C-alpha cells in the first residue's frame, strides 16, 4: 500500500514539475513537492534534470532568433543575440546541485561531465556577451577544440545529451541567420552567424552542421567575389561529408563548384562538376535538383557555343519540373530557352518562351526580370521588322524598369532607334539626348560614344548630314567603326554612315564601312543558315535582299 502511495506521489510531483520549476505553483503545493523531494532521490534527479532542460531551452530561445522573427532577421543587431550571464549562472548552479547531491547514483564520468559542461557554458556566456564577429568565432572554435574530445566521450551522459541537443538547436538558428544574411548581402553578419554555427558544430562533432556551415561560408565568399576562398570552403565541406551518405548536400556542393568554375571562365572544369551533380540528382525523388542541374548545363553549353545541346538540356529541365512546383526556376528556364532560340534565329519560339517567362515573373512581381524579357521581345520584333510591336514591348520594358527602380536609360537607346526607324526623328533625338546626359554624369566614355553616334544617325535621318558628320568627328567616331557584336543594328549603322560618307565625299570612309558591312552581313546570314538552315524568317529575308537600294549591293 505504501509503495502504491509513493508511486502516486511521484507521479503527482513529476506531472507538476514544469509548474514547480517555473514558480507557477501556490505556496502550499510548492511546500508539498519540496518535502517529497527531500526523501525521494528519483524525483529529485528528475526535477534537477528538468530544471537544466528548461534553462537550456531558454538559452535557445534567448540566444537565437525565434522562427517567427527569421524573416525580419535583416533588421536584428547581432550584438543582441547572446546567452545572458544570468542564464549561464542558472545552468552552472543547476549542474553543481546535481554534482553535490551525494544521494544521486551519479557515476564518476558524470561528475567529470558536469564540470566540463559547466566550464563550457561559462566560456560560452563570456564569449557571447561581447559583440560577435567571425574572427572571435574562430577563436572560440579553437578554444572548444580542446574540449571536443571530452564532450564526445560523455555524449551518452544525460546532462551532456541535454546540453548537446540545445547546442544543436543553437547552431541551427545561427545557420538560418547566415542564410538570411547571405541572401540580403549583409556579409559581416553572415560571417559572424556562420562562424558561431561552425564553432558549435565542430565542438560537438556534428559533421552535418559543420558541412553546412562550411558550404554557407563558401557561398558568402562567392557572393563577395573571393572565388579562391569559396572554392577552399566548398572542398573542405565535401571532405567533411565524404563517405557519410548525404547525396543531397554533395549535389549542392558539386553544383556550387560547377557554378564557381563557370564564373571563373573554366568551362571544362565547370562541366566536370555539373555533370557529377546531375548524375547524383537524377536519383532523387524530388525533381527540382535535377531540373536545376539540367538548366545549369544548358547555360554552360550555350557559353560553349553548342546551341543544340543547350536547347536540349533546357527542354529536359522544363519536362522534369512538375507544374507550379518551382515558379522562379521555371521562369529562368523559359528565359534561357528564349535566348537560345533567338540565337538560332527561331524568333517565334523565342518570343513564346520569353512571354511565358514574363507571365511567371509577373506572378512573383520580379520587375527587373520582366524588364529584361520585354527588352528582348522588343529587339526580336525589330529583327522581324515588326516595328509597332517593338515599340509596344520597349514601352512595357521601361514601365517595368521604373517599377523596379532600375534606371531605364539603356532602354532609351533602343526606343530611340525604333523611333528613328519609323520616322519619329524628334522623339529619337530626345531619347538619345536623355541617354547621353545620363552617361556624361556617370562619365562612362564608351556609352557616351554610343549615344553620340545614335544622335548623329538621327541627324542623318532628318537630312542634317553636315551636323551629324561634325558630331561624329568630334569624338573621332568616323575613323573607328562600331565595335559592338554583330547584329542588324550594327549593319544598319554601317550603311547609314556609308550613305553619309558619299554625301560628304569621303570615299575612304565609305569603302571602310562597305567592307565592314560585308563581313557583318556574311556573319549574320551564315550563322542563321548554319544553325537553322530550313528557317525562313523575316530577319533572314531582310538579310538576303539589298537593305537599301541606294547603296552598294553587298
C-alpha positions as semicolon CSV with decimal commas, in nm:
position;residue;x (nm);y (nm);z (nm)
1;X;0,000;0,000;0,000
2;X;0,285;0,236;0,089
3;X;0,454;0,158;-0,243
4;X;0,138;0,247;-0,434
5;X;0,101;0,571;-0,237
6;X;0,464;0,665;-0,301
7;X;0,427;0,589;-0,671
8;X;0,117;0,808;-0,685
9;X;0,301;1,089;-0,506
10;X;0,593;1,063;-0,751
11;X;0,352;1,079;-1,045
12;X;0,184;1,390;-0,900
13;X;0,517;1,562;-0,833
14;X;0,657;1,491;-1,181
15;X;0,335;1,595;-1,353
16;X;0,364;1,931;-1,173
17;X;0,739;1,957;-1,238
18;X;0,724;2,231;-1,503
19;X;0,493;2,448;-1,290
20;X;0,720;2,389;-0,989
21;X;1,047;2,491;-1,154
22;X;0,887;2,794;-1,322
23;X;0,730;2,916;-0,994
24;X;0,368;2,889;-1,105
25;X;0,252;2,675;-0,807
26;X;0,098;2,821;-0,493
27;X;0,298;2,807;-0,170
28;X;0,113;2,501;-0,035
29;X;0,181;2,284;-0,342
30;X;0,537;2,409;-0,360
31;X;0,599;2,309;0,002
32;X;0,442;1,966;-0,060
33;X;0,678;1,900;-0,353
34;X;0,980;2,022;-0,158
35;X;0,902;1,776;0,124
36;X;0,868;1,492;-0,126
37;X;1,200;1,578;-0,293
38;X;1,383;1,563;0,040
39;X;1,305;1,190;0,071
40;X;1,281;1,079;-0,295
41;X;1,612;1,077;-0,483
42;X;1,445;0,959;-0,806
43;X;1,214;1,260;-0,826
44;X;1,494;1,487;-0,706
45;X;1,712;1,382;-1,003
46;X;1,423;1,418;-1,248
47;X;1,343;1,768;-1,123
48;X;1,709;1,869;-1,141
49;X;1,734;1,747;-1,498
50;X;1,404;1,918;-1,579
51;X;1,547;2,244;-1,440
52;X;1,854;2,203;-1,657
53;X;1,649;2,122;-1,965
54;X;1,429;2,426;-1,910
55;X;1,731;2,651;-1,865
56;X;1,897;2,513;-2,177
57;X;1,573;2,566;-2,365
58;X;1,582;2,929;-2,255
59;X;1,933;2,951;-2,399
60;X;1,799;2,852;-2,739
61;X;1,510;3,094;-2,705
62;X;1,711;3,389;-2,577
63;X;2,031;3,320;-2,762
64;X;1,882;3,288;-3,112
65;X;1,609;3,436;-3,325
66;X;1,276;3,256;-3,285
67;X;1,131;3,117;-3,613
68;X;0,861;3,382;-3,641
69;X;1,127;3,655;-3,648
70;X;1,354;3,495;-3,904
71;X;1,206;3,692;-4,192
72;X;1,299;4,013;-4,013
73;X;1,650;3,897;-3,932
74;X;1,795;4,165;-4,154
75;X;1,687;4,430;-3,900
76;X;1,828;4,245;-3,597
77;X;2,151;4,360;-3,432
78;X;2,365;4,054;-3,377
79;X;2,509;4,219;-3,070
80;X;2,175;4,146;-2,905
81;X;2,196;3,775;-2,983
82;X;2,373;3,637;-2,677
83;X;2,330;3,396;-2,390
84;X;2,256;3,617;-2,085
85;X;2,505;3,590;-1,799
86;X;2,221;3,511;-1,556
87;X;2,114;3,218;-1,772
88;X;2,467;3,078;-1,766
89;X;2,473;3,122;-1,388
90;X;2,143;2,930;-1,359
91;X;2,281;2,642;-1,563
92;X;2,603;2,638;-1,363
93;X;2,414;2,635;-1,033
94;X;2,184;2,358;-1,155
95;X;2,481;2,146;-1,261
96;X;2,656;2,199;-0,930
97;X;2,344;2,096;-0,738
98;X;2,347;1,766;-0,925
99;X;2,720;1,727;-0,866
100;X;2,695;1,796;-0,490
101;X;2,398;1,567;-0,428
102;X;2,576;1,257;-0,298
103;X;2,247;1,066;-0,277
104;X;2,223;1,053;-0,658
105;X;2,363;0,747;-0,829
106;X;2,600;0,952;-1,042
107;X;2,899;0,771;-1,197
108;X;3,238;0,933;-1,183
109;X;3,220;1,010;-1,551
110;X;2,901;1,206;-1,487
111;X;3,077;1,432;-1,237
112;X;3,352;1,495;-1,489
113;X;3,088;1,570;-1,749
114;X;2,922;1,822;-1,519
115;X;3,247;2,010;-1,461
116;X;3,330;2,014;-1,832
117;X;2,983;2,131;-1,935
118;X;2,984;2,396;-1,662
119;X;3,314;2,533;-1,787
120;X;3,185;2,509;-2,144
121;X;2,872;2,709;-2,063
122;X;3,067;2,967;-1,866
123;X;3,305;3,029;-2,155
124;X;3,012;3,035;-2,399
125;X;2,843;3,301;-2,191
126;X;3,158;3,511;-2,172
127;X;3,208;3,484;-2,546
128;X;2,852;3,563;-2,649
129;X;2,828;3,851;-2,401
130;X;3,053;4,053;-2,631
131;X;2,987;4,160;-2,986
132;X;3,014;3,856;-3,214
133;X;3,246;3,862;-3,511
134;X;3,379;3,599;-3,746
135;X;3,730;3,634;-3,602
136;X;3,613;3,577;-3,245
137;X;3,409;3,286;-3,377
138;X;3,731;3,129;-3,498
139;X;3,896;3,195;-3,161
140;X;3,607;3,023;-2,986
141;X;3,633;2,734;-3,230
142;X;3,998;2,676;-3,137
143;X;3,918;2,710;-2,766
144;X;3,645;2,446;-2,790
145;X;3,867;2,211;-2,986
146;X;4,049;2,134;-2,658
147;X;3,720;2,021;-2,501
148;X;3,567;1,850;-2,803
149;X;3,723;1,511;-2,734
150;X;3,600;1,500;-2,375
151;X;3,249;1,608;-2,473
152;X;3,228;1,333;-2,735
153;X;3,335;1,078;-2,471
154;X;3,047;1,173;-2,241
155;X;2,787;1,205;-2,518
156;X;2,574;0,926;-2,367
157;X;2,552;1,104;-2,036
158;X;2,209;1,254;-1,965
159;X;2,342;1,601;-1,880
160;X;2,570;1,612;-2,183
161;X;2,291;1,487;-2,408
162;X;2,054;1,765;-2,296
163;X;2,327;2,022;-2,339
164;X;2,437;1,900;-2,682
165;X;2,076;1,892;-2,804
166;X;2,041;2,256;-2,701
167;X;2,364;2,345;-2,879
168;X;2,239;2,176;-3,197
169;X;1,930;2,395;-3,190
170;X;2,154;2,698;-3,132
171;X;2,375;2,603;-3,427
172;X;2,070;2,556;-3,649
173;X;1,947;2,904;-3,554
174;X;2,286;3,054;-3,643
175;X;2,280;2,868;-3,977
176;X;1,936;3,012;-4,056
177;X;2,061;3,361;-3,971
178;X;2,359;3,308;-4,200
179;X;2,134;3,205;-4,488
180;X;1,920;3,516;-4,447
181;X;2,217;3,750;-4,411
182;X;2,377;3,595;-4,722
183;X;2,053;3,647;-4,911
184;X;2,033;4,013;-4,807
185;X;2,409;4,057;-4,876
186;X;2,488;4,150;-4,513
187;X;2,815;3,960;-4,526
188;X;2,968;4,073;-4,197
189;X;2,664;3,950;-4,009
190;X;2,651;3,633;-4,218
191;X;3,016;3,561;-4,135
192;X;2,951;3,612;-3,765
193;X;2,645;3,385;-3,753
194;X;2,804;3,113;-3,965
195;X;3,128;3,132;-3,769
196;X;2,932;3,060;-3,449
197;X;2,746;2,774;-3,615
198;X;3,072;2,622;-3,738
199;X;3,232;2,653;-3,393
200;X;2,940;2,483;-3,220
201;X;2,922;2,206;-3,479
202;X;3,293;2,137;-3,452
203;X;3,289;2,132;-3,069
204;X;3,011;1,870;-3,056
205;X;3,134;1,680;-3,361
206;X;2,817;1,741;-3,565
207;X;2,952;1,680;-3,915
208;X;2,623;1,769;-4,086
209;X;2,600;2,117;-3,937
210;X;2,976;2,164;-3,979
211;X;2,946;2,084;-4,350
212;X;2,651;2,319;-4,394
213;X;2,835;2,600;-4,216
214;X;3,140;2,550;-4,441
215;X;2,924;2,545;-4,751
216;X;2,731;2,860;-4,649
217;X;3,058;3,038;-4,565
218;X;3,177;2,939;-4,913
219;X;2,862;3,086;-5,067
220;X;2,923;3,405;-4,869
221;X;3,277;3,432;-5,010
222;X;3,141;3,356;-5,358
223;X;2,893;3,644;-5,331
224;X;3,174;3,869;-5,208
225;X;3,387;3,777;-5,510
226;X;3,659;3,577;-5,331
227;X;3,639;3,271;-5,555
228;X;3,959;3,115;-5,423
229;X;3,839;3,117;-5,061
230;X;3,493;3,000;-5,170
231;X;3,644;2,704;-5,354
232;X;3,855;2,611;-5,049
233;X;3,546;2,611;-4,824
234;X;3,340;2,408;-5,073
235;X;3,619;2,149;-5,098
236;X;3,651;2,132;-4,718
237;X;3,277;2,078;-4,691
238;X;3,300;1,796;-4,946
239;X;3,572;1,631;-4,735
240;X;3,354;1,662;-4,425
241;X;3,064;1,470;-4,581
242;X;3,282;1,224;-4,774
243;X;3,159;0,872;-4,713
244;X;2,875;0,988;-4,485
245;X;2,595;0,910;-4,730
246;X;2,448;1,258;-4,771
247;X;2,389;1,287;-5,150
248;X;2,167;1,598;-5,125
249;X;2,444;1,809;-4,970
250;X;2,708;1,659;-5,201
251;X;2,495;1,755;-5,500
252;X;2,464;2,116;-5,379
253;X;2,841;2,139;-5,328
254;X;2,919;1,996;-5,672
255;X;2,670;2,240;-5,824
256;X;2,834;2,529;-5,636
257;X;3,180;2,425;-5,759
258;X;3,046;2,399;-6,113
259;X;2,897;2,748;-6,098
260;X;3,217;2,883;-5,941
261;X;3,429;2,747;-6,227
262;X;3,172;2,882;-6,474
263;X;3,213;3,233;-6,331
264;X;3,590;3,191;-6,329
265;X;3,583;3,102;-6,700
266;X;3,697;2,741;-6,658
267;X;3,415;2,590;-6,863
268;X;3,570;2,243;-6,882
269;X;3,613;2,232;-6,503
270;X;3,257;2,352;-6,466
271;X;3,136;2,073;-6,694
272;X;3,302;1,806;-6,475
273;X;3,132;1,925;-6,155
274;X;2,791;1,992;-6,311
275;X;2,779;1,650;-6,475
276;X;2,864;1,486;-6,140
277;X;2,588;1,688;-5,974
278;X;2,337;1,578;-6,241
279;X;2,443;1,216;-6,201
280;X;2,355;1,234;-5,830
281;X;2,036;1,443;-5,859
282;X;1,892;1,210;-6,124
283;X;1,836;0,954;-5,849
284;X;1,640;1,189;-5,619
285;X;1,265;1,160;-5,573
286;X;1,248;1,540;-5,570
287;X;1,284;1,655;-5,934
288;X;1,390;2,012;-5,851
289;X;1,767;1,947;-5,803
290;X;1,781;1,762;-6,136
291;X;1,595;2,048;-6,308
292;X;1,849;2,296;-6,168
293;X;2,143;2,086;-6,285
294;X;1,993;2,048;-6,633
295;X;1,941;2,424;-6,655
296;X;2,300;2,490;-6,543
297;X;2,431;2,252;-6,810
298;X;2,213;2,427;-7,069
299;X;2,377;2,761;-6,981
300;X;2,721;2,600;-6,994
301;X;2,664;2,453;-7,343
302;X;2,534;2,792;-7,456
303;X;2,862;2,951;-7,348
304;X;3,050;2,677;-7,532
305;X;2,855;2,766;-7,849
306;X;2,665;2,435;-7,859
307;X;2,314;2,570;-7,901
308;X;2,162;2,235;-7,995
309;X;2,272;2,079;-7,665
310;X;2,178;2,395;-7,475
311;X;1,820;2,376;-7,605
312;X;1,801;2,002;-7,536
313;X;1,915;2,041;-7,173
314;X;1,680;2,335;-7,111
315;X;1,382;2,145;-7,255
316;X;1,464;1,844;-7,034
317;X;1,477;2,080;-6,737
318;X;1,126;2,204;-6,813
319;X;0,998;1,850;-6,868
320;X;1,131;1,737;-6,529
321;X;0,955;2,019;-6,341
322;X;0,608;1,940;-6,204
323;X;0,361;2,220;-6,286
324;X;0,387;2,519;-6,049
325;X;0,642;2,340;-5,830
326;X;0,921;2,595;-5,870
327;X;0,792;2,908;-6,041
328;X;1,120;3,101;-6,028
329;X;1,324;2,816;-6,178
330;X;1,059;2,755;-6,444
331;X;1,069;3,123;-6,539
332;X;1,450;3,116;-6,561
333;X;1,446;2,812;-6,788
334;X;1,188;2,972;-7,020
335;X;1,403;3,285;-7,031
336;X;1,713;3,083;-7,119
337;X;1,528;2,886;-7,385
338;X;1,413;3,211;-7,542
339;X;1,773;3,330;-7,560
340;X;1,891;3,002;-7,714
341;X;1,617;3,002;-7,980
342;X;1,687;3,368;-8,053
343;X;2,048;3,283;-8,128
344;X;1,938;3,019;-8,381
345;X;1,710;3,271;-8,549
346;X;1,390;3,098;-8,435
347;X;1,237;3,421;-8,306
348;X;0,881;3,290;-8,299
349;X;0,973;3,020;-8,045
350;X;1,197;3,266;-7,859
351;X;0,904;3,504;-7,818
352;X;0,682;3,224;-7,684
353;X;0,941;3,134;-7,419
354;X;1,002;3,495;-7,318
355;X;0,629;3,562;-7,282
356;X;0,596;3,257;-7,058
357;X;0,890;3,384;-6,853
358;X;0,726;3,728;-6,822
359;X;0,397;3,572;-6,708
360;X;0,576;3,373;-6,436
361;X;0,794;3,662;-6,321
362;X;0,485;3,884;-6,311
363;X;0,325;3,642;-6,061
364;X;0,630;3,698;-5,839
365;X;0,645;4,074;-5,914
366;X;1,011;4,049;-6,016
367;X;1,016;4,360;-6,231
368;X;1,387;4,353;-6,306
369;X;1,345;4,019;-6,489
370;X;1,025;4,143;-6,652
371;X;1,220;4,443;-6,786
372;X;1,487;4,219;-6,939
373;X;1,244;3,997;-7,129
374;X;1,027;4,283;-7,257
375;X;1,352;4,433;-7,387
376;X;1,439;4,102;-7,554
377;X;1,093;4,090;-7,713
378;X;1,136;4,444;-7,844
379;X;1,465;4,351;-8,012
380;X;1,312;4,031;-8,153
381;X;1,022;4,225;-8,307
382;X;1,271;4,472;-8,452
383;X;1,463;4,184;-8,611
384;X;1,131;4,065;-8,759
385;X;1,069;4,417;-8,894
386;X;0,754;4,444;-8,678
387;X;0,824;4,797;-8,554
388;X;0,485;4,872;-8,388
389;X;0,522;4,556;-8,177
390;X;0,882;4,652;-8,096
391;X;0,767;4,997;-7,980
392;X;0,497;4,841;-7,762
393;X;0,742;4,600;-7,594
394;X;1,006;4,864;-7,525
395;X;0,736;5,081;-7,362
396;X;0,646;4,787;-7,135
397;X;1,014;4,736;-7,054
398;X;1,053;5,100;-6,950
399;X;0,740;5,078;-6,732
400;X;0,869;4,763;-6,559
401;X;1,211;4,923;-6,509
402;X;1,053;5,216;-6,327
403;X;0,856;4,979;-6,103
404;X;1,179;4,801;-6,009
405;X;1,362;5,131;-5,960
406;X;1,604;5,044;-6,242
407;X;1,731;5,341;-6,442
408;X;1,575;5,289;-6,789
409;X;1,844;5,494;-6,964
410;X;1,977;5,196;-7,164
411;X;1,625;5,128;-7,289
412;X;1,608;5,484;-7,427
413;X;1,878;5,389;-7,679
414;X;1,659;5,109;-7,817
415;X;1,342;5,320;-7,810
416;X;1,527;5,599;-7,992
417;X;1,639;5,358;-8,265
418;X;1,282;5,234;-8,309
419;X;1,158;5,593;-8,328
420;X;1,418;5,671;-8,593
421;X;1,322;5,363;-8,793
422;X;0,953;5,460;-8,803
423;X;1,031;5,823;-8,889
424;X;0,986;5,988;-8,547
425;X;1,326;6,155;-8,559
426;X;1,248;6,422;-8,298
427;X;1,148;6,155;-8,048
428;X;1,462;5,961;-8,133
429;X;1,680;6,266;-8,070
430;X;1,507;6,326;-7,736
431;X;1,562;5,964;-7,627
432;X;1,929;5,967;-7,721
433;X;1,983;6,305;-7,557
434;X;1,845;6,167;-7,228
435;X;2,080;5,872;-7,253
436;X;2,378;6,096;-7,335
437;X;2,313;6,325;-7,035
438;X;2,299;6,024;-6,803
439;X;2,618;5,872;-6,942
440;X;2,800;6,203;-6,911
441;X;2,700;6,223;-6,544
442;X;2,849;5,882;-6,470
443;X;3,144;5,952;-6,706
444;X;3,109;5,626;-6,898
445;X;3,307;5,715;-7,210
446;X;3,217;5,401;-7,406
447;X;2,844;5,466;-7,362
448;X;2,892;5,838;-7,432
449;X;3,031;5,746;-7,774
450;X;2,740;5,510;-7,845
451;X;2,478;5,773;-7,751
452;X;2,661;6,038;-7,955
453;X;2,672;5,809;-8,259
454;X;2,298;5,747;-8,223
455;X;2,234;6,123;-8,217
456;X;2,444;6,165;-8,529
457;X;2,247;5,890;-8,705
458;X;1,926;6,070;-8,601
459;X;2,058;6,384;-8,768
460;X;2,143;6,185;-9,082
461;X;1,784;6,052;-9,087
462;X;1,646;6,407;-9,057
463;X;1,858;6,522;-9,354
464;X;2,112;6,717;-9,143
465;X;2,408;6,523;-9,278
466;X;2,660;6,801;-9,212
467;X;2,557;6,840;-8,846
468;X;2,566;6,466;-8,786
469;X;2,906;6,437;-8,954
470;X;3,055;6,711;-8,736
471;X;2,911;6,546;-8,426
472;X;3,072;6,213;-8,511
473;X;3,404;6,375;-8,597
474;X;3,407;6,548;-8,256
475;X;3,460;6,208;-8,088
476;X;3,663;6,056;-8,371
477;X;3,381;5,809;-8,438
478;X;3,428;5,809;-8,814
479;X;3,777;5,658;-8,800
480;X;3,663;5,385;-8,562
481;X;3,378;5,172;-8,686
482;X;3,116;5,035;-8,439
483;X;3,283;4,769;-8,223
484;X;2,968;4,609;-8,075
485;X;2,886;4,243;-8,154
486;X;2,746;4,173;-8,500
487;X;2,374;4,249;-8,525
488;X;2,120;4,407;-8,756
489;X;2,165;4,728;-8,553
490;X;2,535;4,734;-8,635
491;X;2,474;4,653;-9,001
492;X;2,220;4,936;-9,037
493;X;2,457;5,181;-8,865
494;X;2,735;5,097;-9,111
495;X;2,501;5,152;-9,407
496;X;2,383;5,487;-9,266
497;X;2,740;5,608;-9,210
498;X;2,837;5,487;-9,558
499;X;2,549;5,684;-9,715
500;X;2,652;5,997;-9,526
501;X;3,014;5,945;-9,638
502;X;2,900;5,951;-10,003
503;X;2,719;6,280;-9,943
504;X;3,022;6,426;-9,761
505;X;3,252;6,300;-10,039
506;X;3,456;6,082;-9,807
507;X;3,528;5,776;-10,027
508;X;3,778;5,619;-9,785
509;X;3,526;5,610;-9,503
510;X;3,255;5,485;-9,742
511;X;3,479;5,197;-9,857
512;X;3,572;5,113;-9,497
513;X;3,205;5,098;-9,396
514;X;3,121;4,892;-9,703
515;X;3,396;4,641;-9,628
516;X;3,293;4,609;-9,262
517;X;2,925;4,576;-9,356
518;X;3,005;4,286;-9,590
519;X;3,173;4,099;-9,305
520;X;2,884;4,162;-9,063
521;X;2,628;4,065;-9,328
522;X;2,812;3,744;-9,410
523;X;2,846;3,650;-9,043
524;X;2,480;3,711;-8,962
525;X;2,343;3,528;-9,265
526;X;2,594;3,245;-9,228
527;X;2,503;3,194;-8,864
528;X;2,131;3,171;-8,944
529;X;2,196;2,930;-9,231
530;X;2,425;2,711;-9,022
531;X;2,210;2,688;-8,709
532;X;1,867;2,673;-8,872
533;X;1,903;2,608;-9,247
534;X;1,531;2,545;-9,307
535;X;1,406;2,850;-9,124
536;X;1,266;3,127;-9,347
537;X;1,221;3,418;-9,107
538;X;1,158;3,789;-9,181
539;X;1,507;3,856;-9,047
540;X;1,665;3,615;-9,294
541;X;1,464;3,757;-9,583
542;X;1,572;4,104;-9,471
543;X;1,937;4,000;-9,480
544;X;1,912;3,816;-9,814
545;X;1,786;4,120;-10,004
546;X;1,953;4,455;-10,061
547;X;1,887;4,655;-9,747
548;X;1,889;4,990;-9,917
549;X;1,871;5,017;-10,300
550;X;2,060;5,345;-10,300
551;X;2,372;5,184;-10,155
552;X;2,623;4,938;-10,299
553;X;2,488;4,587;-10,325
554;X;2,672;4,368;-10,078
